[in-house]
C-alpha cells in the first residue's frame, strides 16, 4: 500500500476554512483535475455519505466514488475513494494555529490495474529518498 501526506497552512481561521471546505460547490477548487463533485447521498458531515468525483486528466475523464466512513466535524474526515484503477483511504484533519488553519491530508491506497500496481510502490521508494 502506498501512502502520501501533505499539509498546508491557510491564513484564515478554522471556521472560515471549514465553511469553504464542507461546501460541495467549493470542492473542485481543492483538488487538481476535479471538475465536478456530485453528492449522491447524505452531506458533508454525515458518515455514510456518498459522492461521485468527476475528473478530467489529460483529456481522459473518469469517475470515482467517495464514501465518508468517519467524521469528527471540524477536526477529522476519513473517506474511502474507489474507482476502476485504484482504491484509497483519505484522511483530512484540520488544526487551528492562532488565526490560521493547518489542513493535513493523508492518502493511503493501492492500484487495481497493473500499471498503478507497478507505479505506486515506486512512489514510496522515491518519497523515502527525497
SVG drawing of the C-alpha trace seen along z (x, -y; Angstrom):
<svg xmlns="http://www.w3.org/2000/svg" viewBox="-29 -35 46 41">
<polyline fill="none" stroke="black" stroke-width="0.4" points="0.0,0.0 1.3,-3.4 1.0,-6.4 1.3,-10.1 0.9,-13.0 0.7,-16.7 -0.3,-19.8 -0.9,-23.5 -1.4,-26.4 -4.2,-28.8 -4.2,-32.3 -7.8,-32.1 -9.5,-31.0 -10.8,-27.4 -14.5,-28.3 -13.9,-30.1 -11.8,-27.3 -14.3,-24.6 -17.2,-26.6 -15.4,-26.7 -14.2,-23.1 -17.5,-21.5 -19.4,-23.3 -19.8,-20.8 -19.6,-23.5 -16.1,-24.5 -14.6,-21.0 -13.5,-21.4 -11.2,-24.2 -9.4,-21.9 -8.4,-19.1 -6.4,-19.1 -8.3,-17.8 -11.6,-17.5 -14.3,-19.1 -17.5,-18.1 -18.4,-16.9 -21.8,-15.2 -23.5,-14.4 -25.4,-11.1 -26.4,-10.5 -26.0,-12.4 -24.0,-15.6 -20.6,-16.9 -20.6,-15.7 -22.7,-12.6 -21.0,-9.2 -22.2,-7.0 -22.5,-10.0 -21.6,-9.1 -20.3,-11.4 -19.1,-10.9 -15.9,-12.6 -15.7,-13.6 -12.2,-14.1 -10.6,-15.1 -6.9,-14.4 -5.0,-14.9 -8.2,-14.7 -9.3,-11.5 -12.5,-11.6 -13.2,-9.2 -15.4,-9.0 -14.5,-7.8 -16.8,-7.1 -16.1,-8.9 -17.7,-7.4 -17.4,-9.2 -16.5,-6.5 -15.5,-8.6 -16.3,-12.2 -15.4,-14.3 -16.9,-17.5 -14.4,-20.4 -11.5,-18.1 -11.2,-14.9 -12.8,-13.4 -11.9,-9.9 -13.2,-8.8 -12.9,-5.6 -12.2,-6.6 -12.5,-4.0 -12.6,-3.7 -11.7,-1.4 -7.9,-2.0 -7.4,-2.3 -8.8,-2.3 -7.6,-4.6 -8.4,-5.9 -8.1,-9.7 -7.8,-11.3 -8.2,-15.1 -7.6,-16.8 -7.9,-20.5 -5.8,-22.2 -6.3,-25.8 -3.0,-27.7 -3.7,-31.1 -5.8,-32.8 -4.7,-30.3 -5.7,-26.7 -3.5,-23.8 -5.0,-21.2 -3.2,-17.8 -4.2,-15.1 -3.0,-11.5 -3.7,-9.3 -3.2,-5.5 -4.1,-3.3 -3.3,-0.7 -3.7,-0.3 -6.2,2.1 -4.6,2.2 -1.2,3.4 0.3,0.0 -0.7,-1.5 0.3,1.6 3.8,1.1 4.0,-2.7 2.6,-3.3 5.2,-1.3 7.9,-3.2 6.5,-6.4 7.1,-5.0 10.8,-4.4 11.1,-7.9 9.4,-9.5 11.8,-7.9 14.8,-9.2 13.7,-12.8"/>
</svg>
